Amino acid sequence: FEQNDDDGDDDDNNDGDILCFLPTENDVEDAVAMAETALSAPSARPRTKPAVCLPLHASLPSRLRSQPFLPRTPEELRTKSRRIVFAAETSVAVPNASHVVDSGFVKTPFFDPSSGCRRSVVHPVCRTDADRRAKRAGNVRRGKCYRLYSEEYLRHSMVETAMSAPEIRRCDLTEAILTVKALGVNNA
């Protein structure tokens, strides 16, 4: 899938950052470790552009979570490094991303009122989310989306829109209700 028209000039294919959508925080941390290992291997040095691997997920401290959105460091500018952002988010826009890698999966949290437990389920993304992810490539320049699933699956098997319940029906509202009650709101 190519997000924007390509005039055959491969120079833009070597520029821009890479945004990888993964379903879980563990997947992000594993991918960052694997990418850093692969990029630091002696055999990778002569043929790869310098790169900085950045995780992005909700459990990170805000300082690290904001790093993909900040201007490049002087070292990144000096070495002309590419940023590779591994995100456990449904859809996030990262500045300068010209390549998107879509795993095709997303983690959805939900609350099971019968057991009183919060759980997360990893499941395939819907076509709407897949298209939204693809549009993250090429916000600044021509971009490409690399999907880790077949075009056949995208066109014929992927569901059109998310079939999960609305978030308000998937969340534990106990804390919100207690906060509203503590503020003195009575809805009797």
N, C-alpha and C positions, 0 to 999 in steps of 0.2 A: 504494500500500500504506500503510495507516495502522496503526501499531503498537498504539495504544491507542484506546479509544472516544473519539469527539469529540462533545461536546454542542452543537456549533455556535458555541462561543465562540472567536472568532478572536484574542483577546488572547494566548493561549499560542502561537499560530502565529508571533507576532512576537518572542517571547522565546526564550531558550535559545541554545546554541551550535550550530554546524553542523560535522559531521564528514564529510569527503569521502574515500572510499577510492579510491586510484589505484594502478596497478600498479608504477610505477617511481619512483625518486628523481628522475629528470629530469622526469617528469610532474608530480611534486609541486612542484619548483622552478619549472617553467613556469606551473603553475596559480597559485602564490602571486604570481608577477610579474604575471600577467594580472588576477588579482583585485585586487591593490593598485592597478594602473593604472585599472581600471574604477571602483573605489571612490573614487579621488582625482579622477576627472573632474568638472569643474564641473557637468555635467548630472546626476550621480548624487547630489550633496550634498543637495538638498532632499527627496528621496524615499527615501533609504536611512538606516538606523540606522548609527551609527559601528561600525566593525568592525576587528578585529586579525587578520591572516592569519598562521597559525603552521604551519611545515612540521614533519613528523614522519616520520623515516626513520632507518635504522640508521647512515648515514654522518655524521650530525650529531654535533657534540660533545655530551657528556652534559648540559651546561648548557642547550643549546637543545632537546635531546630531552626534557628534563623540563618545559619551559615550559608545554605544554598541561595538565599535571597540577597545576601550582602555583596557589595562590590568585591572584585577579585583582590587578593592580597598582593603586595609588591612582588613576592616570590612567584606567584602564579602568573603575574604579568611578565616578569623577567624571563621565565621559562616557557611562556606561551602555553601553559597547561590547560587541558580540557577538564572540565568538571563532569564527573559521573555521579549522578544523584540517584540513590536507591531509595524509593519511597514506598512506605506501607500506608498509602492514602488512596482513596477511591479516585480522586482527580485533583491534581495540584498543578499549577502553572509555575514553572521555573524560568526565570529570565535567561535568554540566550540558548534555550534548549532547541536544537535542530534535529535531534534524533530521539525517538521514544521507543522503548522496548516494553511491550505489553504482555505480561505473563498470562493474562486472561482470567485471573482469579482475584477475588476480593474477600476480606474478612468482615463479616457483619455481626456486631454484638446484639444480643437480645437477652431479655429477662424472662425466665420461666416462672410464672406466679405459682404454679402448682408445687414446685420444688423450692421456690424462693432463691434460686441460683441464677447468677449471671453467667452467660456462656457466649462464646464466639464461634461462628461457623464459617469455614472457608468454602466458597462456592464460585462457580463461573460467573463472570461479569455478564451483564445484559448488553445487547447491541448498543443501546443508548450510551452506556458508560464506556464501551469500547470506542465508539465514535468520539466521545468527549476526550478520552485519553489521546487518541490519534491527533486531535486538533492541537494538543500541547506542543507538537513538533511544528516548527515553522511560524511561531508567533513573531519572531524577529527577522528571520530569513527563511529561505526554502528549507523544508524539513521532510523527514521520512519517519514512518512508523513501522517497526518490525514487530509483528505479532507472533507469539509463540503457539499459535494454533492455526489451523488451515483456513483458507478462504472459503472452502466448502462448509466448514463448521460455522463460520461467520455469516455466510449468506443463507444457509438453510436450517441449521440446528440451534443457533443461539437465540434465546428468547429476546423479544423486541424491547421490553422494558422490565425493570426490576419487579419481581413478583412477591417480594417480601412485604410484610405488613409495614405500615407507616412507623416511623421511629417512635412516636408516642406510644404505640402499642407494643414495642419491643423493649422499652426501658422500664426500670424500677422507678416509680414516681414517689416512693415513700419519702425520700429526703426532700424533694421539692414540696410535697404536701405539708410536711412538718415545718419547713421554713416559712411557708405561707401562713400556717397556723400560728407560728411564733411571732410573726409580724402583726398578729391580731386580726387577720382577715377571717371573718366567719361567714360562711355561705349557707346558712341554714335556712 
